[in-house]
Amino acid sequence: QQAAKDQQQEQALIRAVGEDNYRGLLALVDCEHKRAEALANAGAASSNSNHQLASLWLKALIANDLRQKDRTAKLYQQLVSADADIDTKQQASLETDKVLMDVRQERRDRGISCRF
């Protein structure tokens, strides 16, 4: 029963962010940053505006995880423009930090170590 619930939650997330962005997030957890970026680019090409926005968030997560400060700052500014719920670059930074904490915890739980 829990497996069915987990699968329903996974399907709901895929519908919300798009298959490419979902797979990109999984790639990010696995430290496959180039693959995650390629999937984020595919998500950006979606005709669904929610999927396009999710790809922008994914790109910000990737840049932040890779500690690409200049790129991250540009993406945060794009998020301020694109996401009605985000008013400042600092707010975008806080949101990505929260998700990255979860990503990094998942990596620790699975024994994954990224090498940059």
N, C-alpha and C positions, 0 to 999 in steps of 0.2 A: 504493500500500500504506500509506503514512503517512497519507493522507487517511482511509482506512478505519479505521485505528487511532485517529485523532483523533475520528472520528465515534463509535466505540465508547466512548471515554472521555467524550465529551460526553453520550451516552445514559446511561452509568452515573451521571454527576453529576446528570442530570435525575431519574433514578429515586431517587437518594439525597436530594435537596433539594426536588424537586417542580418542575414546569414553571414555575409562577408565580415561585418564588424564583430559579430559574435566569435567567428573563427579567428579573427585577428586578436581578440582579447585572449583567447586560449593560447595562441602563438606567443603573445607577450608573456603570459605566465610561464611558458616553456623557454623563455629567453630567446625566442626566434624573432628578433626585432625586425629584420629585413622582410621576413614573411608577414609579420604583423603589419608593417608599413604597406606592403603590396595589397594586402586585404583591406586596409583602411582606404587606399586609393580606389579600390574596386567599390567599396561602400560609398565613397564620395560621388561616384558616377551613377548612383541609384536615382531613379525618378522620384523616390519617396524622400521628402524633405527631412523627416525624422531620421532616416538612415544617413542622409548627408550630414546632419548635425552630429550624429553618433560617430561618424568617421572623423570629424574634426576633434571630438573628445578623445578618440582613440589615438590620433596623431599627437595630441598634447600629452597623453599618458606615455607614449613611446619616447617622445623627446625628453620628457621629464625623467623617465627611467634611465635614459642614456646620458642624463645631465648635460643636455644641449641647451644651455641657458638662453642664448639669443633666439634660437628657433622656438623654444618654449614660450618666451615672452611674446613673440609674434603670434603664435597660436592662441595664447590667452587673449590677446587683443581681438583676434578674429572671433573667439568665443563670446566676448562682450558684445560684439556686433550681431552675432548669429543666434545667440541663445537668450530669449526674453527673460529667463530666470537669473541671468548672470549680469550684474551691474558693473563689476570692477575686475581688473586683472587679478587682484588679490583674492577675490571670491573664486575665480576660475582656478587659481593656484590651490586654494584650500580644498576644493572639490576633487581635483586630480590627486592631491596628496592623500586624501581619504581613500580613494580607490587604490592607489599604489600601495598603501599600507596593507590592504587586503590582498593584493597581488603578491606582495613580498611575503606575507604570512602563508599564503597558499604554496609559494615556492619552498619555504622552510618546511612546511608540513609534508611536502612531497620530496624533500631532499634535493631540490634544484638550486644550483648556484650559477649565477650569471657571470660571465667574464667579458669585460668591456675592453 
